[in-house]
Amino acid sequence: MAFCKIQFIGNLGRDPEMRYTPSGRPVTEFSVAVNQATRNQQTNEWVEATDWFRVSIWGDRAERAAEQLRK
């Protein structure tokens, strides 16, 4: 199994929601909005775009994220 580290810098779209799997493992889910601004080469104006990412965290980190993160 390979792991990659990804870092999103943005805003929470909503408060995290924690649940437990049938086996009792905690899972926390939330969304992150990442904004970027680019310059339109034809009009020379700034154009903003927002990308949304759905994040799922498992285990001990899921419980900590649910306690510490708020919109």
N, C-alpha and C positions, 0 to 999 in steps of 0.2 A: 504494500500500500504506500503510495507517495503522498506527501503533504506539501502544499505550497502556502506561503505566507502572502496574504493580500491585505493591503491597507486602503480603506476607504475613508476619505475625509469629506464629510458632508453633514446633512441634517437628518435626524430621525423623522420618518414620515408619520409614525404613530408610536404610542407606548408599546414596549415589548409585551408579548403574550407568552406565558410559560404554561406548559402542560406536561403530563407524564405519559410515557408509553405504557402499554399493558404490563411490561416487565418492571415498571417503576423508574425508568431512566428519565431524567428531566430534559426537556427540549424547550428552548426559548426562540421565538421568531419575531422579527421586526423588519422594517424596510428603511433604507437609507437613500436619500436624494443627494446626488452629486451634480453640482452646477459647473458648467464651463462656458466661457465666453470666447468666441472667435470673431475675427474681423472678416466681413463680407468683402471680397476683393473687388467686386463690381461697384458697390455703393459706398465702400469704405466705412460702413457702420458696424458697430458691435452687435453680434447676434448671440443671445444666450440660449443654451440647451440644457435640459435636465435629464440625467439618466437615473433610473431607479433600480436598486438592487435589493433582492429579498435575501435576508440573512437568517440562517439557522445555526444555533449554538447548542451543543450537547454536553451533558454531564455537569460537573461542578461549576464550570464557567457559565452554563445556562442559568443556574440559580443566582450567581453573582450578577450577571447581566440584567436579569429580571428585577433584582433589587436596586441596582445602581443607575440604570438608564431610564430617563424620562424625556418625553418630547419637549 
